[in-house]
Amino acid sequence: MKKTTRKNTKPVYVGGIQIGGNNNVVIQSMTTTKTHDIDATLRQIKELVREGCQLVRVAVFDDRDIDALKKIIDLSPCPLIADIHFNPIYAIKAIEAGAAKIRLNPGNIKDEKQLKLIIKLANERNIPIRVGVNSGSLPSDLMKTHGVTSEAMIIAARRYIKLFEDNGFTNIVVSLKATNALLAIESYLKASEEFIYPLHIGITESGSLFNGTIKSSAGLGVILYEGIGNTIRISLTGNPVSEVKVCKKLLNTFGLFDNMVDVISCPTCGRLNFELEPVVKEIEKYTKKMAFPLKVAILGCSVNGPGEAKEADIGIAGGDGNGIIFENGKIIKSVPEDKLVEELKILIDKKYQEFLKNKEKK
């Protein structure tokens, strides 16, 4: 599959993970646990990493959170980002605890001396800072002159970036999150033309799994297609593991994440001659934990099936009691329809074992 190509940006390193300066889009999420509950927080971090999350953000909301942070950082399987609002002391302590990155909305920190101290400490330890602009917390003067617009978002980001640059800090990731997908698209398009820094993309407060997935995919799909975005979070209400699943699928659609089995199937219609939906669900469940690049087609027409799924690695098509199995668009076997799923699983297993063997050789 052809990949969308990222626009060139300055590379920034979070732990050992590069953001920007290449064609990768790094997947992020955020824990929903109380950070001071160390066991629950670490458990959720591990769940996110198992699903494919590369960076995890944790909220630092009170003294109990900051006291727990170092232990969580020491035991985390991935680099951790400390999410700070309003209290600059927590940002300073998070840096001292070993956070791999700090997320700030500079507009929420009123004491410029303390903000400069944060910048100084982050510079000394080579810790990046995400400069966050949010449509819901724009500076009051910009709200009066520009309202909630992409112009206001860009001016706010420009101000914050200048403050950091004037203090000798360029280890920056920029975000311009909005709840409105169109506003986010406009803001990120402008930001990509003006700033050299990598962009963290997302639609903030996008909603439930259903609504949030649609809104995020609509907005971020356009942004990704334009080559914009170096790290991503899909913000959903609920279990953050779902955020990672949606991220992977969205990136996979643009050729930016291939370490997953992609099950494609034709729409249900009056031409179908066998129960397609249960087969699709069964194969999706069967391949759920297989992290390797494979495209599987499940089609309901044995005449047009192989032609409609030329880009699939393997697939099946059935109807009227008979079925075919194909590979790279060519029929390799005909079987009774009730054997289709069994034969497809055998072929999937074979491909998976081949992948694992090749991986070991490397």
CORZI-V182990 format. One record per backbone hydrogen bond with DSSP energy under -1.0 kcal/mol. CO is the residue of the C=O (numbers start at 0). NH is the residue of the N-H. If there is no record, write none. Layout:
co:CO nh:NH
co:CO nh:NH
//
This chain:
co:11 nh:18
co:13 nh:16
co:16 nh:13
co:18 nh:11
co:25 nh:231
co:26 nh:53
co:26 nh:54
co:28 nh:56
co:33 nh:36
co:35 nh:37
co:36 nh:40
co:37 nh:41
co:38 nh:42
co:39 nh:43
co:40 nh:44
co:41 nh:45
co:42 nh:46
co:43 nh:47
co:44 nh:48
co:45 nh:49
co:46 nh:50
co:47 nh:52
co:54 nh:28
co:55 nh:80
co:56 nh:30
co:57 nh:82
co:61 nh:65
co:62 nh:66
co:63 nh:67
co:64 nh:68
co:67 nh:71
co:68 nh:72
co:69 nh:73
co:70 nh:74
co:71 nh:75
co:78 nh:55
co:79 nh:99
co:80 nh:57
co:81 nh:102
co:82 nh:59
co:84 nh:86
co:87 nh:91
co:88 nh:92
co:89 nh:93
co:90 nh:94
co:91 nh:95
co:92 nh:96
co:93 nh:98
co:94 nh:97
co:100 nh:81
co:101 nh:129
co:102 nh:83
co:103 nh:131
co:104 nh:107
co:105 nh:108
co:110 nh:114
co:111 nh:115
co:112 nh:116
co:113 nh:117
co:114 nh:118
co:115 nh:119
co:116 nh:120
co:117 nh:121
co:118 nh:122
co:119 nh:123
co:120 nh:124
co:121 nh:126
co:127 nh:101
co:128 nh:172
co:129 nh:103
co:130 nh:174
co:132 nh:176
co:133 nh:136
co:138 nh:142
co:139 nh:143
co:140 nh:144
co:141 nh:145
co:141 nh:146
co:146 nh:148
co:148 nh:152
co:149 nh:153
co:150 nh:154
co:151 nh:155
co:152 nh:156
co:153 nh:157
co:154 nh:158
co:155 nh:159
co:156 nh:160
co:157 nh:161
co:158 nh:162
co:159 nh:163
co:160 nh:164
co:161 nh:165
co:163 nh:168
co:164 nh:167
co:169 nh:171
co:170 nh:128
co:172 nh:130
co:173 nh:199
co:174 nh:132
co:176 nh:134
co:179 nh:183
co:180 nh:184
co:181 nh:185
co:182 nh:186
co:183 nh:187
co:184 nh:188
co:185 nh:189
co:186 nh:190
co:187 nh:191
co:189 nh:193
co:190 nh:194
co:195 nh:9
co:197 nh:173
co:198 nh:229
co:198 nh:230
co:200 nh:232
co:206 nh:236
co:207 nh:211
co:208 nh:212
co:209 nh:213
co:210 nh:214
co:211 nh:215
co:212 nh:216
co:213 nh:217
co:214 nh:218
co:215 nh:219
co:216 nh:220
co:218 nh:222
co:219 nh:223
co:220 nh:224
co:221 nh:225
co:222 nh:227
co:223 nh:226
co:226 nh:6
co:229 nh:25
co:230 nh:200
co:231 nh:27
co:238 nh:241
co:239 nh:243
co:240 nh:244
co:241 nh:245
co:242 nh:246
co:243 nh:247
co:244 nh:248
co:245 nh:249
co:246 nh:250
co:247 nh:251
co:248 nh:252
co:250 nh:255
co:251 nh:254
co:253 nh:3
co:257 nh:259
co:259 nh:293
co:261 nh:295
co:263 nh:297
co:268 nh:271
co:273 nh:275
co:275 nh:279
co:276 nh:280
co:277 nh:281
co:278 nh:282
co:279 nh:283
co:280 nh:284
co:281 nh:285
co:282 nh:286
co:286 nh:289
co:289 nh:291
co:293 nh:261
co:294 nh:312
co:294 nh:313
co:295 nh:263
co:296 nh:315
co:297 nh:265
co:298 nh:317
co:300 nh:304
co:303 nh:307
co:304 nh:308
co:308 nh:311
co:312 nh:327
co:313 nh:296
co:314 nh:325
co:315 nh:298
co:316 nh:323
co:318 nh:321
co:320 nh:336
co:321 nh:318
co:322 nh:334
co:323 nh:316
co:324 nh:331
co:324 nh:332
co:325 nh:314
co:326 nh:329
co:329 nh:326
co:332 nh:324
co:334 nh:322
co:335 nh:338
co:336 nh:339
co:338 nh:342
co:339 nh:343
co:340 nh:344
co:341 nh:345
co:342 nh:346
co:343 nh:347
co:344 nh:348
co:345 nh:349
co:346 nh:350
co:347 nh:351
co:348 nh:352
co:349 nh:353
co:350 nh:354
co:351 nh:355
co:352 nh:356
co:353 nh:357
co:354 nh:358
co:355 nh:359
co:356 nh:360
co:357 nh:361
//
